[in-house]
Amino acid sequence: MTDKPVTPRDSASILIIRDGEVHASYGRLQILMVKRHRNIKFAGGAYVFPGGKLDAADRAIEEQKEGNGCADVPDDFYGFRYAALREVFEETGLIIGTKDGQPIGEGLRRELADEYRGDFLANRINLADFLARSGVSFDMGDCVPFAHWITPKIYPIRFDTRFFLCVAPVGQVPSPDGHEITEVEWMHPMTLVEESDGDLMFPTMMNLKKLGQARTVAEALKLLAERQIVTVMPEVVTGDKRRFRKIPDDAGYEDVDQSRTRAAIDINKG
């Protein structure tokens, strides 16, 4: 048996936001959350951001499409945006992009989802196939780096995750894939934190809190532009008979209070 840490898997996740109905305490900002099937081993039954593991083909596509908003991406985020947007289409049916240079409305989105989404989920086509056959171009410039988290070394399942922020395409209606994802729902970030009853994963909870510092889409984008992204690999510390997580003070997460979430660490849940 070895104590060598598990190598984290590269993954991408995306926070899709919009201005919705006004909340008395939290403004108009809403985020699209997806609920994972309860039988999935990792984070089963939890609300998460759309996302998943990076495929080698995702990075290759971004390398082929230099100039499509790539210059503004930090080196350690390069290649991850196509993975994030691919997962968005698979899990929610949303297409953050254009076709023939025009925005994709709900009617066209539904046609494209009907034609290609099932093949994606069945692994009959990959992202390169979809982009070539459909004529869709992803809007890389609208997919902005938001955070970078690495699972602590003590965990048996680890991820090296780049989080992105993106404004929801106007008029498109999300739907769950019915396999990994059973529900999709627009929520106010801090409402989900307060009502979570301890079932949010720590990175999800902290990034909701970070996003919840804004009250509108415009304010969220402004705050993000003013901050530098600091990589977070939580430090696991012991206190009062339980283990807790600490993160860098300069990472942009003002409140690290874990009282409303699963504060004590469950190695199998994250």
C-alpha positions as CSV (number, residue, x, y, z in Angstrom):
1,M,0.0,0.0,0.0
2,T,1.3,3.5,-0.8
3,D,0.6,6.9,0.6
4,K,1.2,8.5,-2.8
5,P,-1.6,11.0,-3.7
6,V,-3.9,10.1,-6.5
7,T,-3.2,12.2,-9.7
8,P,-6.1,14.6,-10.2
9,R,-8.1,14.4,-13.4
10,D,-8.3,17.5,-15.5
11,S,-11.9,18.7,-15.7
12,A,-13.9,21.8,-16.6
13,S,-17.0,23.3,-15.1
14,I,-19.1,26.3,-16.0
15,L,-21.3,28.7,-14.1
16,I,-24.1,29.8,-16.5
17,I,-25.8,33.0,-15.3
18,R,-28.7,35.3,-16.2
19,D,-30.7,38.1,-14.8
20,G,-34.0,36.7,-13.6
21,E,-36.7,37.7,-11.1
22,V,-35.7,40.1,-8.4
23,H,-34.9,38.5,-5.0
24,A,-35.4,40.9,-2.1
25,S,-32.0,40.0,-0.6
26,Y,-29.9,38.9,-3.5
27,G,-31.0,40.9,-6.6
28,R,-31.6,39.5,-10.0
29,L,-28.6,37.2,-10.5
30,Q,-29.5,33.5,-11.2
31,I,-27.3,30.5,-11.9
32,L,-28.2,27.3,-13.8
33,M,-27.7,24.3,-11.5
34,V,-27.9,20.6,-12.5
35,K,-28.8,17.7,-10.2
36,R,-26.8,14.5,-10.6
37,H,-28.5,11.2,-10.6
38,R,-28.5,9.7,-7.1
39,N,-26.9,6.5,-8.2
40,I,-23.8,8.1,-9.6
41,K,-20.8,7.3,-7.4
42,F,-19.3,10.7,-7.2
43,A,-21.6,13.5,-5.9
44,G,-24.7,11.4,-6.6
45,G,-27.9,13.4,-5.9
46,A,-26.0,16.7,-5.5
47,Y,-26.6,20.0,-7.2
48,V,-23.5,21.0,-9.2
49,F,-22.5,23.2,-12.1
50,P,-22.5,21.6,-15.6
51,G,-19.1,20.1,-16.3
52,G,-17.0,17.0,-16.6
53,K,-13.6,15.5,-17.5
54,L,-11.4,17.0,-20.2
55,D,-11.1,14.9,-23.4
56,A,-7.9,15.1,-25.4
57,A,-10.0,16.1,-28.4
58,D,-11.3,19.1,-26.5
59,R,-7.8,20.6,-26.2
60,A,-7.0,19.7,-29.8
61,I,-10.0,21.6,-31.1
62,E,-8.9,24.8,-29.2
63,E,-5.4,24.5,-30.6
64,Q,-6.9,24.3,-34.1
65,K,-9.0,27.4,-33.5
66,E,-6.4,29.9,-32.4
67,G,-7.8,33.5,-32.5
68,N,-11.3,32.5,-31.4
69,G,-10.9,34.3,-28.1
70,C,-7.9,32.2,-27.1
71,A,-5.5,35.0,-26.5
72,D,-7.1,36.2,-23.3
73,V,-7.1,32.8,-21.6
74,P,-4.4,32.1,-19.0
75,D,-2.1,29.2,-20.0
76,D,-3.5,26.9,-17.3
77,F,-7.0,27.4,-18.6
78,Y,-6.1,26.7,-22.2
79,G,-8.0,23.9,-23.8
80,F,-10.6,23.6,-21.1
81,R,-13.4,25.8,-22.5
82,Y,-14.4,23.4,-25.3
83,A,-14.7,20.7,-22.6
84,A,-17.0,23.0,-20.5
85,L,-19.2,24.0,-23.4
86,R,-19.4,20.4,-24.7
87,E,-20.6,19.3,-21.2
88,V,-23.2,22.1,-21.2
89,F,-24.7,20.8,-24.4
90,E,-24.7,17.1,-23.2
91,E,-26.1,17.8,-19.8
92,T,-28.5,20.7,-20.4
93,G,-29.0,21.0,-24.2
94,L,-27.9,24.6,-24.2
95,I,-25.6,25.8,-27.1
96,I,-23.4,28.7,-26.2
97,G,-22.5,29.7,-29.7
98,T,-23.7,30.8,-33.1
99,K,-24.6,29.1,-36.4
100,D,-23.6,30.9,-39.6
101,G,-22.7,33.9,-37.5
102,Q,-26.2,34.2,-36.0
103,P,-27.4,33.7,-32.4
104,I,-29.0,30.3,-31.8
105,G,-32.6,30.7,-30.5
106,E,-34.8,28.1,-28.9
107,G,-36.2,26.7,-32.1
108,L,-32.8,26.0,-33.7
109,R,-31.4,24.8,-30.4
110,R,-34.1,22.3,-30.1
111,E,-33.5,21.1,-33.7
112,L,-29.8,20.7,-33.1
113,A,-30.4,18.9,-29.7
114,D,-32.8,16.5,-31.3
115,E,-30.4,15.7,-34.1
116,Y,-27.1,15.5,-32.1
117,R,-27.5,15.3,-28.4
118,G,-28.5,11.6,-28.3
119,D,-25.4,10.7,-30.4
120,F,-23.2,12.7,-28.0
121,L,-24.6,10.9,-25.0
122,A,-24.2,7.5,-26.7
123,N,-20.6,8.4,-27.7
124,R,-21.4,7.9,-31.4
125,I,-20.0,11.4,-32.2
126,N,-17.4,13.6,-30.6
127,L,-17.2,17.4,-30.4
128,A,-15.3,17.8,-33.6
129,D,-17.9,15.8,-35.4
130,F,-20.7,18.0,-34.0
131,L,-19.1,21.3,-34.8
132,A,-18.2,20.1,-38.4
133,R,-21.7,18.7,-39.2
134,S,-23.9,21.2,-37.5
135,G,-22.1,24.4,-38.5
136,V,-22.1,25.6,-34.9
137,S,-19.2,27.8,-33.6
138,F,-18.8,28.0,-29.8
139,D,-18.3,31.6,-28.5
140,M,-15.0,31.3,-26.7
141,G,-14.8,35.0,-25.9
142,D,-18.0,34.6,-23.8
143,C,-16.6,31.8,-21.6
144,V,-14.5,33.6,-19.0
145,P,-12.2,32.0,-16.5
146,F,-13.7,32.1,-13.0
147,A,-11.8,29.8,-10.6
148,H,-9.3,27.0,-10.4
149,W,-9.7,24.3,-7.7
150,I,-7.7,21.1,-7.0
151,T,-9.0,18.4,-4.7
152,P,-6.9,17.9,-1.6
153,K,-4.3,15.2,-1.7
154,I,-6.0,13.0,0.9
155,Y,-9.0,12.2,-1.3
156,P,-9.3,8.9,-3.3
157,I,-10.9,10.7,-6.2
158,R,-9.3,14.0,-7.2
159,F,-10.0,16.7,-9.9
160,D,-8.0,19.6,-11.2
161,T,-10.9,21.8,-12.3
162,R,-11.1,25.0,-14.2
163,F,-14.3,26.9,-13.6
164,F,-15.7,29.3,-16.2
165,L,-18.4,32.0,-16.1
166,C,-20.8,32.4,-19.1
167,V,-24.0,34.4,-19.7
168,A,-26.9,32.2,-20.7
169,P,-27.9,32.3,-24.4
170,V,-31.1,34.4,-24.7
171,G,-34.3,32.4,-25.2
172,Q,-32.8,28.9,-25.0
173,V,-34.5,26.5,-22.5
174,P,-32.4,23.9,-20.7
175,S,-33.4,20.3,-20.1
176,P,-31.7,17.4,-18.2
177,D,-30.1,14.6,-20.2
178,G,-32.1,12.0,-18.2
179,H,-29.0,9.9,-17.5
180,E,-26.3,11.6,-15.4
181,I,-28.5,14.7,-14.9
182,T,-32.1,14.4,-13.6
183,E,-33.0,18.1,-13.0
184,V,-32.0,21.5,-14.2
185,E,-33.0,24.6,-12.3
186,W,-32.4,28.4,-12.2
187,M,-31.6,29.5,-8.7
188,H,-30.2,32.6,-6.8
189,P,-26.7,31.5,-5.8
190,M,-27.0,32.4,-2.1
191,T,-30.5,30.9,-1.8
192,L,-29.1,27.5,-2.8
193,V,-26.3,27.9,-0.2
194,E,-28.7,28.7,2.5
195,E,-31.1,25.9,1.7
196,S,-28.6,23.2,0.9
197,D,-28.9,21.5,4.3
198,G,-25.2,20.4,4.1
199,D,-25.3,18.5,0.8
200,L,-23.2,20.8,-1.4
201,M,-19.7,19.9,-2.2
202,F,-17.2,22.4,-0.8
203,P,-16.0,23.9,-4.2
204,T,-19.6,24.2,-5.3
205,M,-20.6,26.0,-2.1
206,M,-17.6,28.4,-2.2
207,N,-18.0,29.3,-5.8
208,L,-21.7,30.0,-5.3
209,K,-20.7,32.3,-2.4
210,K,-18.1,34.0,-4.7
211,L,-20.7,34.5,-7.4
212,G,-23.3,35.6,-4.8
213,Q,-21.2,38.7,-4.0
214,A,-22.9,40.2,-7.2
215,R,-26.6,41.0,-7.6
216,T,-26.7,41.2,-11.5
217,V,-24.9,39.7,-14.5
218,A,-23.1,43.0,-15.2
219,E,-21.9,43.2,-11.6
220,A,-20.7,39.6,-11.6
221,L,-18.7,40.2,-14.8
222,K,-17.3,43.4,-13.4
223,L,-16.1,41.8,-10.1
224,L,-14.5,38.9,-12.0
225,A,-12.6,41.3,-14.3
226,E,-11.2,43.1,-11.3
227,R,-9.8,40.0,-9.6
228,Q,-6.9,37.7,-10.2
229,I,-7.6,34.0,-10.2
230,V,-5.7,32.2,-7.4
231,T,-5.5,28.4,-7.5
232,V,-7.2,26.8,-4.6
233,M,-6.2,23.4,-3.1
234,P,-7.9,23.4,0.3
235,E,-5.7,22.6,3.3
236,V,-7.3,20.0,5.5
237,V,-6.9,20.8,9.2
238,T,-8.2,19.2,12.4
239,G,-10.2,21.1,15.0
240,D,-12.7,20.2,17.7
241,K,-12.7,16.5,16.8
242,R,-13.5,17.2,13.1
243,R,-11.5,18.0,10.0
244,F,-12.1,21.2,8.1
245,R,-10.8,22.9,5.0
246,K,-8.9,26.2,4.7
247,I,-8.3,28.1,1.5
248,P,-5.9,31.0,0.6
249,D,-7.0,34.4,2.0
250,D,-6.4,36.1,-1.4
251,A,-8.5,33.7,-3.5
252,G,-11.5,36.0,-3.6
253,Y,-13.8,34.0,-1.3
254,E,-14.7,36.5,1.4
255,D,-16.7,34.1,3.6
256,V,-15.3,30.7,4.4
257,D,-18.0,30.0,7.0
258,Q,-19.1,26.4,6.5
259,S,-21.8,26.3,9.1
260,R,-24.6,25.9,6.6
261,T,-22.9,23.2,4.6
262,R,-21.1,19.9,5.3
263,A,-18.3,21.4,7.3
264,A,-16.8,18.1,8.5
265,I,-15.0,16.3,5.8
266,D,-16.3,13.1,4.3
267,I,-13.5,11.7,2.2
268,N,-15.9,9.9,-0.1
269,K,-18.0,13.0,-0.9
270,G,-15.6,15.9,-1.2
